């Protein structure tokens, strides 16, 4: 198989960590989604939003300060 192109799923990679591969490949990609919940923070500094992203099974949690824009 040496010098042959192959196909495989990221989920099947043994090393390095699958999350690292995704960060390396797509860490700077922008996602968009709908905010479905907002955390409560007394100091206002540690607020998070829960966002549904089309194509992902589970919602994601993002710090409010990292939101790049509103649609």
PyMOL commands that set and color helices and strands:
alter all, ss='L'
color gray80, all
select helices_A, chain A and resi 10-12+18-26+64-66
alter helices_A, ss='H'
color red, helices_A
select strands_A, chain A and resi 34-38+48-52+60-63
alter strands_A, ss='S'
color yellow, strands_A
deselect
rebuild
show_as cartoon
